[in-house]
Amino acid sequence: MCGIVGVVGRVDAAPRLLEALRRLEYRGYDSAGIATLVNGHIERRRAEGKLINLEHVLDRHALPGTTGIGHTRWATHGAPTERNAHPHGTTRVSVVHNGIIENHAELRAELEAEGVVFETETDTETVARLLDHHLAAGATPEGATSATLKRLNGAFGLAMIFAGHGRKMIAARRGSPLAVGYGEEEMFVGSDALALAPLTRRIAYMEEGDWAVVTDSGAQFFDAEDRKVERAVKLTAFSGAAVGKGNYRHFMEKELHEHPVVLGDTLRQYIDPSSRAAVLPELPFDPAVVPRLTLSACGSAYLAAQVGRYWFEQIARIPVDSDIASELRYREPVVPKGGAAVMVSQSGETADTLAALRLLKQLGQKVLSVVNVDESSMARESDGKVLTVAGPEIGVASTKAFTAQLAVLACLALGFGRARGVLSAEDEARLTAALLEVPAHAAALLENGEDIQDLAREVVQARDVLFLGRGSLYPIALEGALKLKELSYIHAEGYAAGEMKHGPIALIDPAVPVIALCPSGPLFEKTASNLQEAAARGGRIMVFTDAIGAPSLRRFAERVVVLPTVDPFVAPILHAIPVQLLAYHVAVLKGTDVDQPRNLAKAVTVE
Ligand code: F6R
């Protein structure tokens, strides 16, 4: 995913574009660039690597002009070099692009056959060259845009400026989100409302297939058939302050400390504290009769869905299928008539999850999305949505959004259980009470994090780490391994504790820390005995448990981190926090880039 931004205004565009790109850098940080119109001509500055490199270039070679576009790149086609950095263009037009032009090779061949010479390997350059082709033949920017868009297959958010058209920018969206911001005698375009937060809170979201002519006095929207359309201007909830780091070193650290508030806000939406009942949002299907749920997502969101699977089965007795979205979409899934799907996503833009959503809808499933970004593609394309109340998440590794997803899935499981007549009012009251206590436990855990920092000092020395868990804590073991890998680049694997002796136990040696999630509860004895098997073979056991489980584990574990004692139902939510914290501290000790780990981007809007 890349971040794009544009401004048509009356003061220098470059500083505002840079500021907006800073807020978009979480979307990609392989290279960055800006182009503006200077006396009717297009000028650009670009740099490989992080935005700071572009800032240095701009310090040396200032860029005037009040109309401009900017881009921060997550490379797909072409290496992350300055040459391949956006904006791309010609003397007539300059383009920034988020997404993938799938038929770029065909378009490139067609244009090359006409003698056009390309400068880069990027798919985006084909858009610029096509636009240029029409402009050279005398088309207006609007005419060239309309003709070009009709030739493009794939996903894109585009912003374009045109030589000789000083106060004009054209934006287009298909597949990739794009927001148009309204200022005072200035207008903006951005990949998300967050980027525009300090500039304006008045936003119109472009719809699928839309393109818009943006001038300093407003925007005219067109649909995919070039018909003039109106798009409502809304006030976003984002303020500039909501997207700062505050007093924290990293966004991730700030977001980890937001767990208690986010969990509280999310649970308050879906639990009535007086009746101790789950409050279901409007659903596109009847949970009392739905024959099967298909859960799908990517990455950490998929692991949240995996925990959801345990809950929907145990509490609501609903048959559940769950799959990674990139697999589900090519698996030719068999789904029942009248079935429903639950998609889980922080961004609501992950390409594979979105494609799986569309497939499941085609297959006749009613789709409910658990999303953090209202107005996202998934929120808009689903039959129903349940919002997590996590606020903006900027750190590339998901933290508070993950536990908020768990909180929502837990409430849905309770509501579905009641609707199906398999969860008594007393059990529902007991379980909602357990959920409502989680924010306070999370706060206590975050205040007493020294044990986790000590553990991090051990883990940072390892080359490989194993995470173990059972039942609904198995996906949290996977989450621990995923976070450690992506943040610290230490190899880690998550396993179901019972699966150890079917292979992974061969890895056990004193150089491989085994980190286990083993709180008291029905699966405690089983997990503890798997850990003893590993300890007996020289494994170094480090456990997260509670005050009840700690004494027996201390007999063989090298380190025991004691977490608050909670109902086993909510243990996955609480245990997610220390495994994320552990990965954070290890990454800080290793000195890796915590908020922007190498090769990653916050939302993966390409397949
Ligand atoms: C890992 C992480 C990713 C995301 C995944 C899905 O820490 O953040 O694995 O969970 O890319 O993203 P969303 O939730 O936006 O669909």
Residues whose N, C-alpha, C, O or C-beta is under 5 A from the ligand:
A	BS01	F6R	C298 G299 S300 A301 V344 S345 Q346 S347 G348 T350 V396 A397 S398 K602 A603
